[in-house]
Amino acid sequence: MVIRRINLRFDIENPLERRIYEYLEDYDGSRNQFVIEALNEYIENETDNETWLLGRIRRIVREELKNADFAFGDEKQNTDDNGASVLEDLELFG
């Protein structure tokens, strides 16, 4: 078995850190196991949340693309003509 140590510090003036410190101080079980399980749960939820968020973004993009109005073929030419018209109008201003 290879064991690595990591030390934690708590700022007692910070309410969140003080609450966690006090909880760990009063904890009856293995603090080490508690921290490992808590961090593991956090990491798994973070991954799940990221996967959920990416899925949600994909769904939104798909929905928006379904409703989007794209110009194809001759319509693109019309857009170019509009751009040329705007440039001609701007030339009137010198």
MIGUTI-51849 format. One record per residue (C-alpha): residue number from 1; y negated, x, z; residue in three letters; chain. Coordinates in steps of 0.05 Angstrom, whole numbers, always signed. Layout:
REM residues N
 num  north   east     up residu chaine
 NUM      Y      X      Z    Ala      A
...
END
This chain:
REM residues 94
 num  north   east     up residu chaine
   1     +0     +0     +0    Met      A
   2    -69    +26    -19    Val      A
   3   -125     +0    +24    Ile      A
   4   -199     +2     +7    Arg      A
   5   -254    -14    +56    Arg      A
   6   -321    -49    +43    Ile      A
   7   -371    -58    +98    Asn      A
   8   -415   -119   +102    Leu      A
   9   -483   -124   +135    Arg      A
  10   -518   -187   +157    Phe      A
  11   -593   -198   +167    Asp      A
  12   -595   -241   +229    Ile      A
  13   -666   -262   +213    Glu      A
  14   -641   -295   +149    Asn      A
  15   -614   -364   +168    Pro      A
  16   -558   -364   +116    Leu      A
  17   -534   -294   +135    Glu      A
  18   -538   -310   +209    Arg      A
  19   -497   -373   +200    Arg      A
  20   -442   -335   +162    Ile      A
  21   -443   -278   +213    Tyr      A
  22   -436   -327   +271    Glu      A
  23   -380   -364   +235    Tyr      A
  24   -342   -299   +223    Leu      A
  25   -353   -276   +295    Glu      A
  26   -322   -341   +321    Asp      A
  27   -267   -344   +269    Tyr      A
  28   -197   -343   +302    Asp      A
  29   -157   -319   +241    Gly      A
  30   -160   -256   +199    Ser      A
  31   -232   -245   +177    Arg      A
  32   -206   -201   +121    Asn      A
  33   -161   -257    +94    Gln      A
  34   -217   -308   +102    Phe      A
  35   -266   -266    +61    Val      A
  36   -214   -252     +7    Ile      A
  37   -197   -327     +1    Glu      A
  38   -270   -347     +1    Ala      A
  39   -290   -297    -52    Leu      A
  40   -230   -316    -94    Asn      A
  41   -249   -389    -91    Glu      A
  42   -321   -372   -110    Tyr      A
  43   -298   -330   -169    Ile      A
  44   -250   -384   -194    Glu      A
  45   -304   -438   -188    Asn      A
  46   -355   -394   -223    Glu      A
  47   -307   -384   -282    Thr      A
  48   -292   -459   -283    Asp      A
  49   -366   -475   -282    Asn      A
  50   -380   -427   -339    Glu      A
  51   -324   -457   -380    Thr      A
  52   -350   -527   -365    Trp      A
  53   -421   -507   -383    Leu      A
  54   -400   -475   -449    Leu      A
  55   -360   -537   -466    Gly      A
  56   -419   -582   -450    Arg      A
  57   -466   -539   -494    Ile      A
  58   -416   -543   -551    Arg      A
  59   -412   -619   -546    Arg      A
  60   -488   -626   -546    Ile      A
  61   -495   -581   -607    Val      A
  62   -441   -620   -644    Arg      A
  63   -475   -687   -627    Glu      A
  64   -542   -661   -650    Glu      A
  65   -514   -632   -714    Leu      A
  66   -481   -699   -730    Lys      A
  67   -549   -732   -728    Asn      A
  68   -586   -676   -764    Ala      A
  69   -615   -687   -833    Asp      A
  70   -600   -628   -878    Phe      A
  71   -631   -617   -946    Ala      A
  72   -582   -598  -1002    Phe      A
  73   -589   -583  -1076    Gly      A
  74   -651   -616  -1107    Asp      A
  75   -680   -632  -1038    Glu      A
  76   -687   -557  -1025    Lys      A
  77   -728   -551  -1089    Gln      A
  78   -773   -607  -1064    Asn      A
  79   -785   -568   -999    Thr      A
  80   -804   -507  -1040    Asp      A
  81   -852   -550  -1081    Asp      A
  82   -884   -574  -1017    Asn      A
  83   -893   -503   -994    Gly      A
  84   -926   -485  -1060    Ala      A
  85   -972   -545  -1054    Ser      A
  86   -994   -524   -985    Val      A
  87  -1009   -453  -1010    Leu      A
  88  -1050   -481  -1067    Glu      A
  89  -1089   -524  -1018    Asp      A
  90  -1103   -464   -974    Leu      A
  91  -1130   -426  -1033    Glu      A
  92  -1186   -478  -1038    Leu      A
  93  -1213   -451   -973    Phe      A
  94  -1221   -382  -1003    Gly      A
END
